[in-house]
Amino acid sequence: MNGQIARCKGVNEGKELEYSIRKLMEYLPNVESVSVVPVGLSRYREGLYPLEPFNAQDAGEIIDLIEKYQKICMEKYGTHFIQASDEWYILAGREGPEEERYDGYLQLENGVGMIRLLLDEFHDGLKRRTAEKEAGKKPSWEGTREISLATGRLAFPYLKKMSEEMMSEYPGLQIHVYEVINEFFGELITVSGLLYQHLNISILWQKLIIKNVFDLCIIYGQYFISGSDLQFLRDASRLYCFYNMFFFLHSNSPNHLSPIHCTRNSLTCH
């Protein structure tokens, strides 16, 4: 099994956190990995225990502690075992670990290594494209195209940078990247997977339709669609969800919506 520690500022820090890590290490190899993530603080906290958000210094301290125990676990058990979620590295302004440190991405669904995996797969594909171009192979796509990307605050700088790299490789490609602020759960909730569609996607979608800025719109994250929101999708020519999430595909028929199952390696329409 795999475990997770939700770190709360002023509650389970320092010695308390070290104690939790050491005790969980005793369950190796039955417990394969443990991730440490920052507790999510939504704007709905009336009457709850007062918790504060983490800052860059806090994030640096937790990374140092986790990397200390990763070395211990690697030497003793041959696995890194304890993992820091991507939020810590982003908040601290540090580059995330290399792929080997994630032990096969055992904690991917907990937001551990998602950025590393995304960057590595993107640059692998870009290198293949460069090699094909140098070998004189005709690209699978050429011409002009305008694409819009919508994502949460956490992933925004990475998708922005990747988009710039793509545009330099494909001169006819123009990519707009939109940072969506979480108006439902609050600005401290920055992951794409917790963007609530009614207050975020519908507003963004209307802006995109009014501007008419895209041929293809890619939503990075997981969104939950209710019947009242389908009218926004019917105005679009093509809408896809990207990277291991779910959304709906709108065909040319204004009354036809098909669910899409997306994985890292495939896009399947049902």
DAKA-V940825 format. One record per residue. SS is DSSP state (~ for helix, > for strand, _ for the rest). D_CENTER is the distance of its C-alpha to the mean C-alpha in Angstrom with 1 decimal. Layout:
SS,D_CENTER
SS,D_CENTER
This chain:
_,22.9
>,19.8
>,19.7
>,17.7
>,19.1
>,18.0
>,19.5
_,21.5
_,23.1
_,26.8
_,26.8
_,25.5
_,25.4
~,27.6
~,30.2
~,28.7
~,25.4
~,27.4
~,29.6
~,26.7
~,25.4
~,28.9
~,29.8
~,26.8
~,27.7
_,31.0
_,29.4
_,28.3
_,28.2
_,28.0
_,24.8
_,22.7
>,20.0
>,19.0
>,15.9
>,16.3
>,13.9
>,15.0
_,16.5
_,15.1
_,17.8
_,18.2
_,21.2
_,23.1
_,24.7
_,28.4
_,30.5
_,27.8
_,28.0
_,27.4
_,24.3
_,23.1
_,19.7
_,19.1
_,19.9
~,19.5
~,22.5
~,21.3
~,18.1
~,20.4
~,22.7
~,20.4
~,19.0
~,22.7
~,23.7
~,21.1
~,21.9
~,25.6
~,25.3
~,23.3
~,26.4
~,28.7
~,27.0
~,26.8
~,30.5
~,31.6
~,29.5
_,27.9
_,24.3
_,22.0
_,21.5
>,19.9
>,16.3
>,14.5
_,10.9
~,8.8
~,9.8
~,13.3
~,13.2
~,11.7
~,14.2
~,17.0
_,16.5
_,16.5
_,15.2
_,13.3
_,15.6
_,16.7
~,15.9
~,19.2
~,18.3
~,15.8
_,18.7
_,17.3
_,13.8
_,15.5
_,13.0
~,9.8
~,9.7
~,10.1
_,7.0
_,9.5
_,9.2
~,5.9
~,6.5
~,10.1
~,10.0
~,8.4
~,11.0
~,13.7
~,13.6
~,13.6
~,16.5
~,18.3
~,18.5
~,19.6
~,22.2
~,23.6
~,24.0
~,25.8
~,28.0
~,28.9
~,29.9
~,32.0
_,33.7
_,34.6
_,32.6
_,32.0
_,28.3
_,27.1
_,26.5
_,28.3
_,29.4
_,27.7
>,24.7
>,22.7
>,19.0
>,16.9
>,13.1
>,11.8
>,8.5
>,8.2
~,9.7
~,7.3
~,5.7
~,9.2
~,11.3
~,9.6
~,9.8
~,13.1
~,14.5
~,13.7
~,15.3
~,18.2
~,18.7
~,18.8
~,21.3
~,23.4
~,23.6
_,24.3
_,26.8
_,27.0
>,23.3
>,22.1
>,18.5
>,17.8
>,14.4
>,14.4
>,12.7
>,13.0
_,14.4
_,14.4
_,18.1
_,18.4
_,17.0
_,17.6
_,16.1
_,15.2
_,12.5
_,9.7
_,6.5
~,6.2
~,7.4
~,10.4
_,11.6
_,15.1
_,16.6
_,20.1
_,19.8
_,16.8
~,16.6
~,20.4
~,21.1
~,18.7
~,20.1
~,23.6
~,23.1
~,21.9
~,24.8
~,27.2
~,26.2
_,26.1
_,23.9
_,22.3
_,23.2
>,19.8
>,17.0
>,13.4
>,11.2
>,7.4
_,6.7
_,9.6
_,12.8
_,16.2
_,19.2
_,22.7
~,25.9
~,26.5
~,23.3
~,24.4
~,26.8
~,24.0
~,22.8
_,26.4
_,26.8
_,24.2
_,25.2
_,21.9
>,18.5
>,15.8
>,12.4
>,10.1
_,8.3
_,9.6
_,10.2
>,13.5
>,15.4
>,18.9
>,20.7
>,23.7
_,26.6
_,29.7
_,31.3
_,30.7
_,31.0
_,28.8
>,25.3
>,23.8
>,20.9
>,18.4
>,16.8
>,14.0
_,13.3
_,12.2
_,15.8
_,17.2
>,17.4
>,20.1
>,22.0
_,24.2
